[in-house]
Amino acid sequence: MIAYLEGKLLKKEPDRIILLTQQIGYEIFVPAVVRKNLESKQIGDDIALYIYHHQTERQPKSTLIGFNLEIERDFFREFITVEDIGPLKAARALSVSVRQIARAIEEHDLGALKKLKGIGSRTAKKILATLEGKMGKFALIRETGRTEPRPIKDFAQQVREVLVNQLGHTPFESKKMISAALKRNAEISSAEALFDEVYRGEIAK
């Protein structure tokens, strides 16, 4: 299973690229939100992508879908659990950032979801029914990027590492976000609950 690729850009097409890695050219489908980060890349430039590798008995031909961040791929895996949303349909729907889609889901914004490419009213309702309440972590991804806890609380350290390493926040930002969340609710006792409280604090701004 291919999960990550580094190599040189061999070819760019409207919805995919060919990445040359160790003398093998991989065709990788890239969602619109990923293509924005590739616009400045020229043939021969180095590129690194996290890969969702799709292959089934019914569809034996491998499909590779590329993402800038591991957390974007994690969101994608959640997104395709929605009924009637396969990998290619999901990839085409990523016409805006994962952060925006996650926030639309958490805020029950049916209108915003219906604006995604290929997503109609019926599918948007399925997205809400399946994913609402599960998107707080993804809604914290920094638009630019790539998620001081109380030392006695190991779960706070876990949240800090995600905020920094996966969601692109600085150590100072993560410390401030976690401290504020713990101040609002001193009874938090798990990483999941802390993520929820951090998200509530950010969405309220």
C-alpha positions as CSV (number, residue, x, y, z in Angstrom):
1,M,0.0,0.0,0.0
2,I,1.4,3.4,-1.0
3,A,1.1,6.0,1.7
4,Y,3.7,8.6,0.9
5,L,5.8,9.6,-2.1
6,E,8.6,12.0,-2.8
7,G,10.0,12.7,-6.2
8,K,10.3,15.1,-9.1
9,L,7.3,16.6,-11.0
10,L,7.3,15.0,-14.4
11,K,4.0,16.2,-15.8
12,K,1.1,18.4,-14.8
13,E,-2.5,18.0,-16.0
14,P,-5.7,19.8,-14.9
15,D,-6.6,17.2,-12.3
16,R,-3.5,15.0,-11.9
17,I,0.3,14.9,-11.9
18,I,3.0,12.4,-12.7
19,L,5.6,12.1,-10.0
20,L,8.9,10.5,-10.9
21,T,10.2,8.4,-7.9
22,Q,13.2,6.1,-8.3
23,Q,12.7,6.0,-12.1
24,I,9.0,5.1,-11.7
25,G,6.3,7.6,-12.8
26,Y,3.3,7.6,-10.5
27,E,0.0,9.1,-11.8
28,I,-1.6,10.9,-8.8
29,F,-5.0,12.5,-8.8
30,V,-4.8,15.9,-6.9
31,P,-7.9,17.6,-5.5
32,A,-8.3,21.3,-6.3
33,V,-7.3,22.3,-2.8
34,V,-4.0,20.5,-3.3
35,R,-3.4,21.8,-6.8
36,K,-3.3,25.3,-5.4
37,N,-0.1,24.5,-3.6
38,L,1.3,23.0,-6.8
39,E,0.7,26.0,-9.1
40,S,4.1,27.4,-8.5
41,K,5.9,24.1,-9.1
42,Q,7.7,23.6,-12.4
43,I,8.7,20.4,-14.2
44,G,11.6,18.9,-12.4
45,D,10.8,20.4,-9.0
46,D,10.8,18.2,-5.9
47,I,7.3,17.3,-4.5
48,A,6.2,15.3,-1.5
49,L,2.6,14.0,-1.1
50,Y,0.7,11.9,1.3
51,I,-1.2,9.3,-0.7
52,Y,-4.6,7.6,-0.4
53,H,-4.2,4.4,-2.4
54,H,-7.6,3.0,-3.6
55,Q,-7.9,-0.5,-5.0
56,T,-10.6,-3.0,-4.7
57,E,-11.7,-6.3,-6.3
58,R,-14.4,-4.5,-8.2
59,Q,-11.9,-1.7,-9.2
60,P,-8.5,-3.5,-9.5
61,K,-6.8,-0.6,-11.2
62,S,-5.0,1.4,-8.5
63,T,-6.0,5.0,-8.0
64,L,-3.6,7.3,-6.1
65,I,-4.9,10.6,-4.6
66,G,-2.4,13.1,-3.2
67,F,-2.5,15.4,-0.2
68,N,-0.2,18.1,1.1
69,L,-0.7,17.0,4.7
70,E,-1.3,13.8,6.6
71,I,-4.2,15.3,8.4
72,E,-5.9,16.1,5.1
73,R,-5.7,12.5,4.1
74,D,-7.1,11.5,7.5
75,F,-10.1,13.8,6.8
76,F,-10.5,12.2,3.4
77,R,-10.7,8.8,4.9
78,E,-13.5,10.0,7.1
79,F,-15.2,11.8,4.2
80,I,-15.5,8.6,2.1
81,T,-17.3,6.8,4.9
82,V,-20.4,8.7,3.8
83,E,-22.8,6.7,1.7
84,D,-22.6,7.4,-2.0
85,I,-19.2,9.2,-1.7
86,G,-16.4,7.2,-3.3
87,P,-12.8,8.3,-3.5
88,L,-12.9,10.1,-6.8
89,K,-16.2,11.9,-6.0
90,A,-14.7,12.9,-2.6
91,A,-11.5,14.2,-4.2
92,R,-13.5,16.3,-6.7
93,A,-15.5,17.7,-3.8
94,L,-12.4,19.1,-2.1
95,S,-12.7,22.4,-4.0
96,V,-12.1,24.4,-0.7
97,S,-9.9,23.7,2.2
98,V,-10.5,20.8,4.6
99,R,-10.8,23.3,7.4
100,Q,-13.8,25.0,5.6
101,I,-15.5,21.7,4.9
102,A,-15.0,20.5,8.5
103,R,-16.4,23.8,9.9
104,A,-19.4,23.6,7.6
105,I,-20.1,20.1,8.9
106,E,-19.8,21.1,12.5
107,E,-21.9,24.2,12.1
108,H,-24.6,22.1,10.2
109,D,-24.2,24.4,7.2
110,L,-26.1,22.5,4.5
111,G,-25.7,25.4,2.1
112,A,-22.0,25.4,2.2
113,L,-21.8,21.7,1.6
114,K,-24.1,21.9,-1.4
115,K,-21.6,24.3,-3.0
116,L,-18.9,21.6,-3.1
117,K,-18.4,20.2,-6.6
118,G,-20.7,17.2,-7.2
119,I,-22.5,17.4,-3.8
120,G,-26.2,17.9,-4.0
121,S,-28.8,18.4,-1.3
122,R,-29.3,14.6,-0.7
123,T,-25.6,13.9,-0.4
124,A,-25.0,17.0,1.8
125,K,-27.6,15.7,4.3
126,K,-25.9,12.3,4.4
127,I,-22.6,14.1,5.1
128,L,-24.1,15.9,8.1
129,A,-25.8,12.7,9.3
130,T,-22.6,10.7,9.1
131,L,-19.9,13.2,10.1
132,E,-21.4,15.9,12.3
133,G,-19.7,16.0,15.7
134,K,-16.5,14.2,14.4
135,M,-14.9,17.1,12.6
136,G,-13.5,19.3,15.4
137,K,-9.9,18.3,14.9
138,F,-10.0,19.0,11.2
139,A,-11.7,22.4,11.6
140,L,-8.6,23.5,13.5
141,I,-6.2,23.0,10.6
142,R,-4.4,26.2,9.8
143,E,-5.3,27.7,6.4
144,T,-1.6,28.3,5.7
145,G,-0.4,25.0,6.6
146,R,0.6,22.0,7.4
147,T,-2.4,21.1,16.6
148,E,1.9,24.9,27.4
149,P,-0.4,22.0,28.2
150,R,-0.5,21.2,31.9
151,P,2.4,18.8,32.3
152,I,0.4,16.5,34.6
153,K,-2.2,15.8,32.0
154,D,-0.8,13.4,29.3
155,F,-3.8,13.9,27.1
156,A,-3.0,17.6,26.8
157,Q,0.4,16.8,25.5
158,Q,-1.2,14.5,22.9
159,V,-3.4,17.4,21.8
160,R,-0.5,19.8,21.7
161,E,1.5,17.4,19.4
162,V,-1.4,17.2,17.0
163,L,-2.0,20.9,17.0
164,V,1.7,21.5,16.2
165,N,2.7,18.6,14.1
166,Q,-0.4,17.9,12.1
167,L,-2.5,21.1,12.2
168,G,0.3,23.6,11.7
169,H,0.0,25.7,14.9
170,T,3.1,27.1,16.6
171,P,4.0,25.7,20.1
172,F,3.0,29.1,21.5
173,E,-0.4,29.0,19.8
174,S,-1.1,25.5,20.9
175,K,-0.2,26.3,24.5
176,K,-2.5,29.3,24.5
177,M,-5.4,27.3,22.9
178,I,-5.1,24.4,25.3
179,S,-4.7,26.6,28.4
180,A,-7.8,28.6,27.4
181,A,-9.8,25.4,26.9
182,L,-8.7,24.0,30.3
183,K,-9.5,27.3,31.9
184,R,-13.0,27.2,30.5
185,N,-13.5,23.6,31.5
186,A,-11.3,22.2,34.3
187,E,-13.1,18.9,34.3
188,I,-11.7,17.8,30.9
189,S,-10.2,14.3,31.3
190,S,-9.5,13.1,27.7
191,A,-7.8,14.2,24.5
192,E,-11.1,13.9,22.7
193,A,-12.9,16.2,25.2
194,L,-10.0,18.7,25.0
195,F,-10.1,18.8,21.2
196,D,-13.8,19.5,21.4
197,E,-13.3,22.4,23.9
198,V,-10.4,23.8,21.8
199,Y,-12.6,23.7,18.8
200,R,-15.5,25.4,20.6
201,G,-13.2,28.2,21.7
202,E,-11.8,28.8,18.2
203,I,-15.2,28.7,16.4
204,A,-16.5,31.2,18.9
205,K,-13.9,33.8,17.9
